[in-house]
Amino acid sequence: MRIRFLCLYFFWSSVSIADEISRNLLIDHYSFLNPSMGFGFEKENQNNQKLFAWYHTSKEIKRKFDFHLQLTAFSYKRILRENFPYTEIPYKLQKESGDLVVFNPGIKFYFFSFYGNFQSTNPTYRGMSLGFHLYPEKSLFVFYKENPKETTKEYALSILSGKSPGIGLSIAKEISPDKVEWSGNISFSFQVESFVGAISHLPVSDTRDETKSFFISKIFQENKESLFQEEINPYIDENYLEKEKKNKEEWDQKRKEEWDAKKFKKKERIIYGIKLEELLKFRIPLVVAIRISRASKSKEEYEELLKNLSPDLVRKCNKIQYDKAKANR
């Protein structure tokens, strides 16, 4: 994107499907927007932690038609609580750690994006994402995820708006055999040049502890295609803006005309009367000096007389006029 400590996009979403290592939908949304590379950290509580990193590359197939590949790697550790019903033992804690790689091949056509979602450790897991780039700084993604092993499905919608700062919103519906659960998340972002960083806080819920997360990324190439070129501001009267624009253009044109007229307007020349002794100081012959002195009392006569004088006399007369003008400033 315009490569700006580019979008410190402050996103994080919290949707889990059964016991699988879930992905953050707002992070997915951000990582799908542009070819980029990023890494981050999530902490659910004192024991459940996750490191993640992604790499997103693209290749132009035809004009406005690109192939994309996004890879995400997770390294996690967590402690699971196993309940013992009908016993005096309340539960047992079981430690678990591991790595997970997720493949997201996709295509992009104008302002549409479509990505598949496949996990390395769960071949039956399926997912897809459909994105719409509405404005240069606003996009929408629809997610669908299915895990036949756990018989769970998830539908989600996320929106990212703005750049620095920016805001992200997501809402998801998870369907499992024994319940239907809704979840949502909000995030904020900042961007400087081509670097993006984000931090997020997810409140505690019935199925998940309080979660804190952070990521930073580097954007390689910014998306320039969108459905609309400029978002309409509902709080601004477009007719008023158009009128103000027209008034500004008229005012600028008027100022330009006044400046041009002032710039090219000739200054009116002032002719000062010249005394006879002033002319004689320049060794001008007496007869000629008398004629010049008399003519200097009238601007028209003086300018007409100069036309008939030699260049040397004209220079001397101009020098006298210059000295008088300088003295009268």
Secondary structure as the mmCIF struct_conf table of DSSP 4:
data_model
#
loop_
_struct_conf.conf_type_id
_struct_conf.id
_struct_conf.beg_label_comp_id
_struct_conf.beg_label_asym_id
_struct_conf.beg_label_seq_id
_struct_conf.end_label_comp_id
_struct_conf.end_label_asym_id
_struct_conf.end_label_seq_id
STRN STRN1 ARG A 4 PHE A 5
TURN_TY1_P TURN_TY1_P1 LEU A 6 CYS A 7
TURN_TY1_P TURN_TY1_P2 ALA A 18 ASP A 19
BEND BEND1 GLU A 20 GLU A 20
HELX_RH_AL_P HELX_RH_AL_P1 LEU A 25 LEU A 33
BEND BEND2 ASN A 34 PRO A 35
STRN STRN2 SER A 36 LYS A 43
BEND BEND3 GLU A 44 ASN A 47
STRN STRN3 GLN A 49 LYS A 62
TURN_TY1_P TURN_TY1_P3 ARG A 63 LYS A 64
STRN STRN4 PHE A 65 ASN A 83
TURN_TY1_P TURN_TY1_P4 PRO A 85 TYR A 86
BEND BEND4 THR A 87 GLU A 88
STRN STRN5 TYR A 91 PHE A 109
TURN_TY1_P TURN_TY1_P5 TYR A 110 PHE A 111
STRN STRN6 PHE A 112 GLN A 119
BEND BEND5 SER A 120 THR A 121
TURN_TY1_P TURN_TY1_P6 PRO A 123 THR A 124
STRN STRN7 ARG A 126 TYR A 135
TURN_TY1_P TURN_TY1_P7 PRO A 136 GLU A 137
STRN STRN8 LYS A 138 ASN A 147
TURN_TY1_P TURN_TY1_P8 PRO A 148 THR A 151
STRN STRN9 THR A 152 GLY A 162
BEND BEND6 LYS A 163 PRO A 165
STRN STRN10 GLY A 166 SER A 176
TURN_TY1_P TURN_TY1_P9 PRO A 177 ASP A 178
STRN STRN11 LYS A 179 GLU A 193
TURN_TY1_P TURN_TY1_P10 SER A 194 SER A 194
STRN STRN12 PHE A 195 LEU A 202
BEND BEND7 ASP A 206 ARG A 208
STRN STRN13 THR A 211 ILE A 219
BEND BEND8 PHE A 220 GLN A 221
BEND BEND9 LEU A 227 LEU A 227
BEND BEND10 GLN A 229 GLU A 230
TURN_TY1_P TURN_TY1_P11 PRO A 234 TYR A 235
BEND BEND11 ILE A 236 ILE A 236
HELX_RH_AL_P HELX_RH_AL_P2 GLU A 238 PHE A 264
HELX_LH_PP_P HELX_LH_PP_P1 LYS A 265 ILE A 270
HELX_RH_AL_P HELX_RH_AL_P3 LEU A 276 LEU A 280
TURN_TY1_P TURN_TY1_P12 LYS A 281 ARG A 283
HELX_RH_AL_P HELX_RH_AL_P4 LEU A 286 ALA A 295
TURN_TY1_P TURN_TY1_P13 SER A 296 LYS A 297
BEND BEND12 SER A 298 SER A 298
HELX_RH_AL_P HELX_RH_AL_P5 LYS A 299 LEU A 306
TURN_TY1_P TURN_TY1_P14 LYS A 307 ASN A 308
BEND BEND13 LEU A 309 LEU A 309
HELX_RH_AL_P HELX_RH_AL_P6 PRO A 311 ALA A 327
TURN_TY1_P TURN_TY1_P15 ASN A 328 ASN A 328
#
